Each structure stands twice: as C-alpha cells, then as structure tokens.
C-alpha cells in the first residue's frame, strides 16, 4: 500500500516535535538535576597562621582534627606547577563545564575495549574537588554520577579560579597533610611560590596515591611517580627533555621537615586570644626573630644546666614588638622551654634603680653630678649592703647608678617614697606584684617586688621616649586604640637617666657608650637581667632557671648583658640617643647650685652605721703560694680595712697576732693546707676568709 508524501511529512513532523519535546524535557530534567544538587560546605577550617610584619610565616597550627590545611591561592603558587598540574590532570580544565565529555567517552571506550577493565579515568579537577569536599565513595556508578552532578553544580556557582584554589587547599599529600602549602613546607621546607621542576612534578604525582607514594615512607614509589610525570610533561610540551632530566636528578625527600615554629609562645598567646581568625598579623620581623632565637639557644647552653633565656625587642617610638623569645627552646623539656619567661613574674633585682634616680632628678633633690654617700646606713632597721660587700664612700649620683650601689639608691627611694615608685611603674603599664599585698617598702628598690620582662621592657621604653609611656604590642590586627599619654618621668629627668645609663660599664669585649642599659641580679642568683635602649629600640633580656632554682655566679653583667649587646648587634646600626631637652641643667658638681652639690636626706631617722673590719688580703677562696712546698718560709701578709683598732688576728680559731693600731700583720703558717683567718676589732665586729696555703 502506497503512503502519500503528505502523510509521511506529517508523521516526520510529529516525530520531530516528540523528539524535540523529549530533548527539551530531558534537558530541563538534567538542568533541574544539576540545579538541585546540594553543595558541600565551602568554608572548611584551615590552619591558623601567624605571620610577621611582611606576612612571612612564623608559625602555623593544625586544625581541630590534627590536619595541616593552610590557606592558599593560585597566585601564591609556582606557575610551572600549575601548568604541570592542569596538563597532567585536566588539560581542558578551562573549557569544560565540570565534566569533560571527551574524557568520559574515551574512558568508556577503553573500558569496553579492555573487557571491563579500567584503563584511564575521566575525573576532571572539578570532579576531584567535588570528591574531596563531599568525601563520598566514587568507585560505584551511583557515586560517580553524584560526583559528576556536584562537579557541574560547582562550575555553575564558582569561578575556575576558585575551583582551582579549592583543589590546592584540599588535595591530599600523605598523612595529615592537605593542600599544596602544607606539602611544600613539610617536604621541601619552603613556601610553594618557587619550586624546582622536580619538586613540582612530585607534587603533581602525590595526590593520585598519597599514602603509597609518601616520600617519608615509600621513597621509591614517589621517585618513580615523579619521573612519570616528568616524561608526560615532555610529551605535552610543558617542559623540554633537558628540564625533565634535570628534574629526575633531584633527590626525593625521604622525610618530613618540621613546620616553622618561630615566636612559639607569642603565637600561642595571639591565637588563643582570637581563635576565630584564620591569619594573625604581627609586628614581628621573622629574620630578627630567628636570629635571636638562635642566640638564646646558644647562650643558654653556655650558662648551665636548666638555664633558659628570654629576649624582648621593640621599637619604642611606636611600641611595635619586633621579636619575642620566650625561652631558649619551646620543646626543650630540660630547660622547661614551654614556660614563656617574657610573661613570668620574677624579682627584677637592681633594674628599677634608674626610675628611682629619675624621680629624684624630677623632684629637684638630685642631679647626676650631685655627691651622695655610699656608706653603711641604717634605714629604721633596714640596712642594705652592696653586691660586693664593700662601700665607695662619697660618689656622684652618676657613679652610684652606673656602679649600681645599693645604699644611695635606697636613700633616694626613702626620700621620694616607695609608693611613688610603684605608682610610676603602673603609669608605664607595668603590673608590679608585692608580696602578700603588702604596702610598698624600701626593699622594692632592690628587687623586692615581682615584675615580668614584658613590663620591665615597657618601663625602659618610657624612659627612652623621654618619659612618656609606651604601649608595647605585637598584633597588627589589634593595635592600641590610641597612643598612651601618661607621663612616667618628666622629660629632662628621663634624659638625665638615659645619659647616665649610656655610660654604664659594658661587659668584657663590648664597646662602651653605644646603648643606655642597666643590669640586675635577684637575691640568691635566681634571675639575671639586662635592659637597654638606643634612639629607636629597647631590648630586655632575662636569664635564669624557670623553676627559680639558684644558679651560682649568674649575674646581670656576666650573663644577661652580653646577650643584650649581641641582640643590639643583630638589630643592625644603632640609632643615637636624643639630645638633651631644652632647659636641662648640664653642669659639673662644682657648677651646680649649692643645694644640689651634695645630697642630704631631708628627714631624720637615717643614721650611718659604723663599719666593721673587712679583710683586704688575702681574698676569700683564693690560693696563696708561700713556697712552703719548696721548703721556703715566707710569712703571709694580712691586711684589714675599716673597723676600729686595735685588731686581733686568728688562724683556725687560735690567736696569732695583736696589732694595736696597725692595719697590717704577718703570720708564718706551720705548713700547707686550708686555713680560716679571722680578725676582730675593738667593738667585737669581725670578718673571716678561708684560703689555701701552698
């Protein structure tokens, strides 16, 4: 039966409409299928990062589950690595909508041709991101379809740049390493912005089988996978053969490097204060921080078992902290490195004396060239002595502060008042802690108060800034709302203190006059301090044991001051101290107004104590060679200073000579060995030494 052309035409038209309708319906259904896909959460936690003033990494922290996952953008990654990644994983990445049809057809044909064996995959970078974000099993057909659906949805909602960024953030690199930044820091010890050809190829190869190819476990697997990537890159025209051969000669890491841990204590403090932040921007200088941490590490080992070192450096002109070293090693358990000694409360020794003198200068009761007595003195039952046990007699206030004499400092503190000293510490931003909430007394001036290295450095920053309080801070995210205007010292008094401290005798082999500084040693050799400044920087140094155990011989001048000098050397060229403010009285003692030439305590109740005898020779703990081992008979010379004659000398408790008024005597020992020599004066005051006679 013959069908008319007209009927055929109508039938074809109907079929076309039906096919078109089915196509439209299919497209709409497909579009709806993609559109209704539930996108995974994009704001996944990343490792908190602490960076320096130039945004260089100081210390990263793991996320809550212990993984290293660090924020990164494609602009921060080596361009050659990105080229190799796209050429190897998804060369039509910038052209397809999330799923590459050509790759799917190729993989399907190879699957059929191989009798059901997978020859190659069809996953695009977008599909890999979909799998990493959703964490679904994509080995089954339903799982693969869902992966494609999510990839298409991601492409509709995100830019190619953002999808690539998500891959760089989440790609697995073995163990708890996620993302290219964590991988380059762990395997190469550097940021991903500059990579060698071999390093880039290894990073391309690892995510395909991160556990099996981990360089720190299976070096051979990693090596072979990297070389295959290099060969593929030659075929793709990304690199030439010479570059590939050079890349193959590069060693593959056989372990993981430690992540940066600079400013460990400060970084912990900043992150704990704002755990919601991903990046914490600090004022620190990474290079200086690294140099000073090495300095603290090296010096602590020279100072003895269990000794730690803390260093704080700031720009006193703006308060920015440039370096903060909390201990000689954060992970050094033997030295309790976990304790941040920049914030530990300890006795400051003599380091508060400059503020005492500043208050005296400010109050008009003293001048750097005023004469003051350094003699045994009783302050209503409190009788301080100097560190070496001796006295210097009449000295200038300049000399008294530079030599850190105790009696003049206590006399001045008694005149200005301990409460005023504590109040000025508070103005500087310090938080002095008095024992048992007691009222301030004269012992405060010699270390009878608790203070931290941070607070003490802030006090010296105020002196450096001609008496104006300075707020030290380390976070660029939370700078002080406004500069503090509290006046810690009057400007001229602060300059006079700085001028005096610039003449402090330096430690051995150090130049004099470069910086103004003061040292201090707490009672029992538990803490040694040195704090100083030039025209721009203030540096505080503490040394001692975190457990407060004494360290025999640990003093500010011998232990902390050399570290202070070296810290300034690592800062670079020193900035000169400012000139004297207008109206500052610069004069010699003879040129001073009569009331300022010699200081007298303005109140009664202060009395000079008679000084007892002191053996000037021989010195305690020394060995004296009299030639007894060689059979010679040379008497030992005995000398005494101070005390009231007549004097009686004793050797091992037996009288040996009485000298009515002479301060010298001679005694011939029976033989070599240890002997204790004592002298008693008219008032019953005594002194003794123990020496070894040869």
C-alpha positions in Angstrom: 0.0 0.0 0.0 1.4 3.3 -1.0 1.6 6.0 1.7 1.2 9.5 0.4 4.0 12.0 0.7 1.8 14.3 2.7 1.2 11.7 5.4 4.9 10.9 5.6 5.7 14.6 6.0 3.1 14.9 8.8 4.5 11.9 10.6 8.0 13.2 10.4 6.9 16.5 11.8 5.1 14.8 14.7 8.2 12.7 15.4 10.4 15.8 15.3 8.1 17.5 17.7 8.1 14.5 20.0 11.9 14.1 19.9 12.3 17.8 20.4 9.9 17.8 23.3 11.7 14.8 24.8 15.0 16.5 24.3 13.8 19.7 26.0 12.2 17.7 28.8 15.4 15.7 29.2 17.5 18.9 29.2 15.1 20.5 31.7 15.2 17.4 33.9 19.1 17.3 33.6 19.3 21.0 34.4 17.0 20.5 37.4 19.0 17.6 38.5 22.2 19.7 38.5 20.5 22.8 39.9 19.1 20.9 42.9 22.4 19.4 43.9 23.3 20.2 47.5 26.6 22.0 47.5 29.0 20.9 50.3 30.2 23.5 52.9 32.9 25.6 51.3 34.2 27.3 54.5 36.2 24.4 55.8 38.6 25.2 58.7 42.1 26.0 57.8 45.2 26.0 59.9 45.5 29.2 61.9 48.6 31.1 60.6 50.8 33.6 62.5 52.7 35.8 60.1 55.3 38.6 60.6 55.2 42.3 59.6 55.8 41.3 56.0 53.3 38.5 56.0 56.0 35.8 56.2 55.0 32.7 58.1 56.1 32.5 61.7 54.1 29.5 62.9 51.1 27.5 61.6 48.8 25.4 63.8 46.8 22.3 62.9 43.1 22.3 62.6 40.9 20.6 65.2 41.3 17.1 63.8 45.1 17.4 63.7 45.5 18.0 59.9 47.7 20.6 58.3 45.5 22.6 55.9 46.8 26.0 55.0 45.0 28.7 53.1 46.5 29.3 49.6 45.5 31.0 46.4 46.7 30.2 42.8 48.6 33.5 42.7 50.8 32.2 45.6 51.8 29.0 43.8 54.6 28.5 41.3 53.2 28.9 37.8 55.1 26.0 36.4 53.5 23.7 39.0 50.0 24.9 37.9 50.8 24.3 34.3 52.0 20.8 35.0 49.0 20.0 37.2 46.5 21.1 34.6 48.4 19.3 31.7 48.6 16.1 33.7 45.2 16.0 35.4 42.8 18.1 33.2 44.2 19.9 30.2 40.7 21.1 29.1 40.0 22.4 32.6 39.3 26.0 31.5 37.0 24.8 28.7 34.6 22.1 30.1 31.6 22.7 32.4 32.9 20.5 35.2 32.7 17.2 33.3 34.8 16.6 30.2 32.6 14.7 27.6 35.6 13.8 25.5 37.4 12.3 28.5 34.2 10.4 29.5 33.8 8.9 26.1 37.4 8.0 25.9 37.3 6.3 29.3 34.1 4.4 28.4 35.5 3.1 25.1 38.7 2.0 26.8 36.7 0.3 29.5 34.6 -1.7 26.9 37.6 -2.4 24.7 39.5 -3.8 27.7 36.8 -6.2 28.6 35.5 -4.3 31.7 39.0 -3.2 33.0 39.6 0.4 33.8 42.3 1.8 31.6 42.1 5.5 32.4 39.8 7.8 34.5 37.7 10.7 33.3 37.9 12.8 36.5 38.4 16.5 36.0 40.0 18.7 38.6 36.4 19.9 39.3 35.3 16.4 39.9 38.2 15.8 42.2 37.3 18.9 44.2 33.7 17.5 44.4 35.0 14.3 45.8 37.3 16.0 48.3 34.6 18.3 49.5 31.8 15.7 49.8 34.1 12.8 50.9 31.8 10.3 49.1 32.8 6.9 47.7 33.1 7.5 43.9 34.1 3.9 42.9 30.5 2.8 42.3 28.4 4.0 39.3 25.9 5.9 41.6 28.8 7.5 43.4 30.5 8.6 40.1 27.2 10.1 38.9 26.8 12.1 42.1 30.4 13.3 41.7 29.6 14.5 38.2 26.4 16.2 39.4 28.3 18.0 42.1 31.1 19.0 39.7 28.6 20.5 37.3 26.9 22.3 40.2 30.3 23.7 41.4 31.0 25.1 37.9 27.7 26.9 37.9 28.4 28.5 41.3 32.1 29.1 41.4 34.8 30.5 39.1 37.5 28.4 37.7 40.0 30.3 39.9 38.0 29.4 43.0 37.7 25.7 42.0 41.5 25.6 41.4 42.0 27.2 44.8 39.9 24.6 46.5 42.0 21.8 44.9 45.2 23.5 46.0 43.7 23.7 49.5 42.3 20.1 49.8 44.5 17.8 47.7 45.9 15.0 49.9 49.7 14.6 50.1 50.0 11.8 52.7 49.4 11.5 56.4 47.8 14.7 57.8 49.0 16.9 55.0 46.3 18.6 53.0 46.9 21.2 50.3 50.0 22.2 48.4 51.2 24.7 51.0 51.4 22.1 53.8 53.1 19.7 51.4 55.9 22.1 50.3 56.6 23.2 53.9 56.7 19.5 55.1 58.7 18.0 52.2 60.8 20.9 51.0 60.8 23.3 53.9 59.6 26.3 51.9 56.6 28.1 50.5 55.1 26.9 47.2 55.8 30.2 45.3 59.1 29.0 43.9 59.5 25.3 43.0 62.0 23.3 41.0 60.8 21.2 38.1 61.4 18.0 40.2 59.5 19.4 43.2 56.6 20.5 41.0 56.4 17.0 39.4 56.4 15.3 42.7 53.5 17.5 44.0 51.5 16.6 40.8 52.1 12.8 41.4 51.4 12.5 45.1 47.6 13.2 45.3 46.9 10.2 42.9 48.1 7.8 45.6 49.1 9.9 48.6 49.7 7.1 51.2 51.6 4.7 48.9 53.8 7.5 47.4 54.5 9.4 50.6 58.2 10.4 50.4 58.7 9.8 54.1 57.6 6.2 53.7 58.0 4.9 50.2 60.7 6.9 48.5 61.0 4.6 45.5 57.3 4.8 44.7 57.5 8.6 45.0 60.6 8.7 42.8 59.0 6.6 40.0 55.7 8.5 40.1 57.6 11.8 39.8 59.6 10.6 36.8 56.5 9.5 35.0 55.0 13.0 35.4 58.2 14.5 34.0 58.1 12.2 31.0 54.4 13.1 30.4 55.2 16.8 30.6 57.8 16.5 27.9 55.1 14.8 25.6 52.6 17.6 26.5 55.2 20.2 25.6 55.2 21.8 29.1 58.9 21.3 29.6 61.7 20.1 27.4 63.8 17.0 27.7 66.8 18.7 29.4 64.5 20.1 32.1 63.0 16.7 32.7 66.4 15.0 33.0 67.5 17.7 35.5 64.3 17.1 37.5 65.0 13.4 37.6 68.4 14.1 39.1 66.9 16.0 42.0 66.7 14.0 45.3 63.3 13.0 46.5 62.8 13.9 50.2 63.0 10.9 52.5 61.3 12.6 55.5 59.2 15.5 56.6 60.7 18.7 57.8 59.4 20.5 60.9 56.9 23.3 60.3 58.1 26.8 61.2 57.8 27.5 64.9 59.2 31.0 65.3 57.9 33.1 68.2 56.2 30.0 69.6 55.0 31.4 72.9 53.7 34.7 71.4 52.0 32.9 68.6 50.1 30.6 71.1 49.0 33.7 73.0 47.8 35.5 69.9 45.9 32.5 68.5 44.3 31.8 71.9 43.1 35.4 72.2 41.3 35.2 68.8 40.7 31.6 67.8 38.1 32.7 65.1 40.8 34.3 62.9 42.5 32.3 60.1 45.5 34.6 59.8 47.1 36.6 62.6 49.2 39.5 61.5 52.0 40.5 63.9 54.6 43.3 64.1 57.5 40.8 64.4 60.4 40.6 62.0 60.9 37.0 61.1 64.6 37.3 60.3 65.4 39.1 63.5 63.2 36.6 65.5 65.1 33.7 64.0 68.5 35.3 64.8 67.5 36.0 68.4 66.1 32.5 69.0 69.4 31.1 67.9 71.2 33.5 70.2 69.0 32.4 73.1 69.5 28.8 72.3 73.3 29.1 72.1 73.8 31.2 75.2 71.5 29.1 77.4 73.7 26.1 76.8 76.8 28.1 77.9 75.1 29.3 81.1 74.5 25.9 82.6 72.0 23.0 83.1 68.4 24.0 83.2 69.1 27.7 82.4 66.8 29.4 79.9 66.9 32.8 78.2 64.2 35.3 77.2 64.6 38.3 74.9 62.1 41.0 74.0 62.8 43.7 71.3 60.6 46.6 70.5 60.6 49.9 68.6 59.9 52.3 71.5 58.9 55.1 69.0 55.7 53.3 68.1 55.5 50.3 70.5 55.8 47.6 67.9 57.4 44.4 69.2 60.0 43.2 66.7 61.0 39.9 68.4 59.7 37.9 71.3 61.8 34.9 72.5 60.0 33.3 75.4 62.7 30.6 76.2 65.8 29.1 74.8 63.7 26.4 73.0 60.0 25.8 73.1 60.4 22.0 73.0 63.4 21.8 75.4 61.9 20.0 78.3 65.2 20.0 80.3 65.0 23.8 80.4 61.2 24.0 80.7 61.1 25.6 77.4 57.3 25.7 77.4 57.3 28.4 80.0 57.1 31.9 78.5 59.6 33.8 80.6 58.7 37.2 78.9 55.5 36.9 81.0 56.7 35.2 84.1 56.7 37.2 87.3 60.2 37.4 88.8 62.3 39.7 91.1 63.9 42.5 89.0 67.0 42.9 91.1 68.5 46.4 90.6 66.8 47.1 87.3 64.3 49.6 88.9 67.1 51.9 90.2 67.0 54.1 87.1 63.4 55.0 87.8 64.3 55.8 91.4 67.0 58.2 90.3 64.7 59.7 87.7 62.2 60.5 90.4 64.9 62.2 92.4 66.0 64.3 89.4 62.4 65.1 88.6 61.8 66.2 92.2 64.7 68.6 92.2 66.5 66.7 95.1 69.3 65.4 93.0 71.3 65.7 89.8 73.6 63.2 88.0 76.7 65.2 89.4 75.3 65.6 92.9 77.5 64.0 95.5 76.0 61.2 97.7 77.4 58.9 100.3 77.8 55.2 99.9 78.4 54.2 103.5 76.9 51.6 105.9 73.5 53.1 106.7 70.5 52.0 108.8 67.0 52.9 107.5 64.9 52.4 110.5 66.1 48.8 110.8 66.7 48.2 107.1 70.4 48.1 106.4 71.2 47.4 102.7 74.7 46.4 101.6 76.3 46.4 98.2 76.6 43.4 96.0 80.3 43.1 96.6 80.0 43.8 100.3 82.2 47.0 100.0 81.4 50.7 100.0 82.7 53.5 97.8 82.4 56.5 100.2 81.4 59.8 98.5 80.4 59.4 94.9 78.3 61.3 92.3 74.8 60.0 91.6 76.0 59.2 88.1 78.7 56.9 89.5 76.3 55.5 92.1 73.8 54.4 89.4 76.4 53.2 86.9 78.0 51.1 89.6 74.5 50.0 90.9 75.3 50.9 94.5 72.6 49.9 96.9 72.8 52.4 99.7 72.4 55.5 97.6 69.5 54.0 95.7 67.7 53.1 98.9 68.4 56.5 100.4 66.9 58.2 97.4 63.9 55.8 97.4 63.4 56.6 101.1 63.2 60.3 100.2 60.9 60.0 97.1 58.8 57.2 98.6 58.3 53.6 97.6 54.6 54.2 96.8 55.5 56.8 94.2 57.9 54.3 92.6 55.2 51.7 92.4 52.7 54.3 91.0 55.1 55.3 88.3 55.6 51.7 87.3 51.8 51.5 86.9 51.9 54.6 84.7 54.4 52.8 82.5 51.9 50.0 82.0 53.6 47.6 84.4 51.8 45.4 86.9 54.2 45.1 89.9 53.2 42.4 92.4 54.0 43.0 96.0 54.3 40.1 98.4 51.1 39.3 100.3 49.5 42.6 99.2 51.9 44.5 101.5 52.4 48.2 101.2 55.5 49.2 99.2 58.6 49.4 101.3 62.3 50.2 100.6 63.0 46.6 99.5 61.1 47.3 96.3 64.1 49.3 95.0 66.4 46.4 95.3 64.1 43.7 93.8 61.5 43.1 96.5 58.7 43.1 94.0 57.5 40.9 91.2 57.6 42.0 87.6 57.7 40.5 84.1 60.2 41.0 81.4 57.5 42.4 79.2 56.5 45.0 81.8 60.1 45.9 82.6 60.9 46.5 78.9 57.8 48.7 78.7 59.2 50.8 81.7 62.5 51.3 79.9 60.7 52.1 76.7 59.1 55.0 78.6 62.5 56.2 79.8 63.8 56.0 76.2 60.8 58.1 75.0 61.8 60.9 77.3 59.4 59.8 80.0 56.2 59.2 78.0 54.5 55.8 78.5 54.7 53.4 75.5 52.3 50.6 74.9 54.1 47.6 73.5 52.0 45.4 71.2 52.6 42.6 68.7 49.3 42.2 66.8 48.7 44.3 63.7 45.1 43.2 63.9 44.6 44.7 67.3 46.8 47.8 67.6 46.3 50.2 70.6 43.3 52.4 70.0 45.4 55.5 70.7 48.9 56.3 72.0 49.1 56.5 75.7 50.0 59.9 77.1 50.8 59.1 80.7 54.0 60.8 81.9 56.2 58.3 83.7 59.0 60.8 84.2 59.5 64.4 83.4 61.3 64.7 80.1 64.5 66.3 81.4 64.7 63.7 84.2 64.2 60.9 81.8 67.0 62.2 79.5 69.4 62.5 82.5 68.7 58.9 83.4 69.4 57.8 79.8 72.6 59.9 79.7 73.8 58.2 82.9 72.9 54.7 81.7 74.8 55.3 78.4 78.0 55.4 80.5 77.3 52.1 82.3 80.5 50.0 82.2 79.9 47.4 79.4 80.5 43.6 79.7 84.0 42.4 78.7 84.9 42.8 75.0 81.8 45.1 74.3 82.0 48.7 73.1 81.1 51.4 75.6 78.6 54.2 75.1 76.6 52.6 72.2 73.5 52.0 74.3 72.0 53.0 77.6 71.4 49.9 79.8 71.1 48.6 83.3 71.7 45.1 84.7 70.2 43.4 87.7 70.6 40.2 89.8 67.9 38.9 92.1 68.6 37.6 95.5 70.2 34.2 95.5 71.3 34.3 91.8 67.9 33.3 90.6 67.4 35.9 87.9 69.8 37.9 85.8 68.6 40.9 83.8 69.8 43.4 81.3 67.5 46.1 79.8 68.7 48.8 77.4 67.8 51.1 74.6 69.2 53.3 71.8 67.3 56.1 70.0 64.9 53.6 68.4 64.9 50.2 70.0 64.5 48.8 73.5 65.7 45.3 74.4 65.0 43.3 77.5 66.9 40.1 78.5 66.3 37.7 81.3 68.3 34.6 82.1 67.9 32.0 84.9 66.0 28.8 85.6 62.2 28.8 85.0 61.8 26.8 88.2 63.5 29.7 90.2 66.4 27.5 91.4 69.6 29.5 92.1 72.4 29.4 89.6 75.7 30.2 91.3 77.6 33.0 89.5 74.6 34.0 87.4 74.7 37.9 87.3 73.2 40.5 85.1 76.6 41.9 84.0 78.2 38.5 83.3 75.1 36.5 81.9 72.4 38.9 80.6 74.4 41.9 79.5 76.5 40.0 76.8 73.2 38.7 75.3 71.9 42.3 75.3 74.9 43.6 73.4 74.6 40.7 70.9 70.9 41.4 70.4 71.6 45.0 69.6 74.3 43.9 67.1 71.7 41.7 65.4 69.5 44.7 65.1 72.0 46.5 62.9 73.2 50.0 63.0 72.4 51.7 66.3 70.3 54.9 66.4 71.9 57.7 68.6 70.1 58.8 71.7 68.3 62.1 71.5 69.9 65.4 72.6 69.0 67.0 76.0 65.6 68.7 76.1 65.6 72.5 76.4 66.2 73.7 79.9 68.1 70.6 81.1 70.9 71.6 83.5 74.2 70.1 82.3 76.9 71.0 84.7 79.8 69.7 86.8 79.4 69.2 90.5 81.2 72.5 91.2 78.9 74.3 88.8 75.7 73.1 90.4 73.6 75.3 92.7 74.7 74.8 96.3 71.6 72.7 97.3 72.3 70.2 94.6 76.1 69.8 95.1 75.8 67.3 98.0 72.7 65.3 98.7 71.4 65.1 102.2 68.4 63.1 103.3 65.6 65.5 104.0 64.3 63.6 107.0 65.7 62.3 110.3 65.9 58.6 111.4 68.6 57.7 108.9 72.0 57.0 110.6 75.4 56.0 109.4 76.4 52.7 110.8 80.0 52.1 112.0 81.6 49.8 109.5 83.1 46.6 110.9 86.5 45.3 109.8 87.0 43.8 106.4 89.9 41.6 105.4 91.5 43.2 102.4 94.1 40.5 101.9 94.1 37.6 101.4 90.9 37.3 99.5 88.4 34.6 100.4 88.6 31.3 98.4 92.0 32.1 96.9 95.2 30.0 96.9 98.3 31.7 98.3 101.7 30.5 97.2 104.2 31.0 100.1 106.6 28.4 98.8 106.0 26.0 101.7 106.1 23.0 99.3 109.6 24.0 98.3 110.8 24.3 101.9 110.8 28.1 102.0 109.5 30.1 104.9 107.7 33.2 103.7 105.2 34.9 106.1 101.7 35.7 104.9 100.7 39.3 104.8 97.4 40.1 106.5 95.6 43.4 105.8 92.4 44.9 107.2 90.3 47.9 106.2 87.6 49.7 108.2 86.8 48.6 111.7 88.0 50.2 115.0 91.5 49.3 116.2 93.1 47.5 118.0 92.7 44.3 116.0 93.2 40.7 117.0 94.0 38.1 114.2 93.1 34.4 114.4 94.1 31.4 112.3 91.7 28.4 112.6 90.4 29.9 115.9 93.8 30.4 117.6 95.1 34.0 118.2 98.2 34.7 116.1 98.9 38.4 116.5 97.5 41.6 118.1 98.2 44.8 116.3 97.3 47.9 118.5 96.7 50.3 115.6 98.4 48.8 112.5 96.2 47.5 109.8 98.8 45.0 108.6 100.2 41.9 110.2 102.4 39.0 109.2 101.9 35.3 110.1 104.0 32.3 109.3 101.9 29.1 108.8 103.0 25.7 110.1 102.5 24.1 106.7 100.4 23.9 103.6 96.6 23.4 103.6 93.3 25.2 104.2 93.2 27.8 106.9 90.4 30.2 108.1 91.8 33.6 109.0 89.7 36.0 111.1 90.1 39.5 112.5 88.2 41.1 115.4 88.2 44.9 116.2 87.7 46.9 119.4 83.8 46.7 119.1 83.7 43.0 118.6 83.0 43.2 114.9 84.7 40.5 112.9 85.4 39.3 109.4 86.9 36.0 108.2 88.2 34.4 105.0 89.2 30.8 104.1 92.3 30.3 101.8 94.6 27.5 100.7 98.3 27.9 101.6 100.9 26.3 99.4 
